[in-house]
Amino acid sequence: LAGMEIPKHEDTEQTFDELKARIAKTIDFIDSARPAQIDGSEAKEIVLKLRDREVKFSGVQYLLGFAHPNFYFHATTAYDILRHNGVDIGKRDFIGNP
């Protein structure tokens, strides 16, 4: 929606320090986005190439019907994998602690 070039990462991290550095780069990228970059993008056409086809969305359809659900799917899946493997996390870790 913001028209920003999304950075690509090679998935070569082998240590926690390397993973933390990648997370820091990702947070820096997210922090670089400004509200003005998405203002008025509700009707902007978004085209995704998914395997052998293209899917078109309006900006609001993309955000609410694709991006948000995918974000929560992946966050939930990561949470579930961690819990399954014995990491001591709970609902408060997933939802946040005000």
PENORVEN-V24755 format. One record per pair of residues at least 12 apart in sequence whose C-alpha atoms are under 10 Angstrom apart, sorted by the first residue. I is the first residue (numbers start at 1). GAP is how many residues later the second one is. Records with the same first field share a line. If there is no record, write none. Layout:
I->GAP, GAP
This chain:
1->36, 37, 38, 39, 40, 41, 42, 43, 44, 45, 57, 58, 59, 61, 62
2->31, 32, 33, 34, 35, 36, 37, 39, 57
3->30, 34, 35, 38, 43
4->25, 28, 29, 33
5->24
6->20, 23, 24
7->18, 19, 22
9->13, 17
38->21
40->19
41->17, 18, 19
42->15, 16, 17, 18, 19, 20, 21
43->14, 15, 16, 17, 18, 19
44->13, 14, 15, 16, 17, 18
45->12, 13, 14, 15, 16, 17
46->12, 13, 14, 15, 16, 17
47->12, 15
48->14
75->19
76->18
78->16
79->12, 14, 15
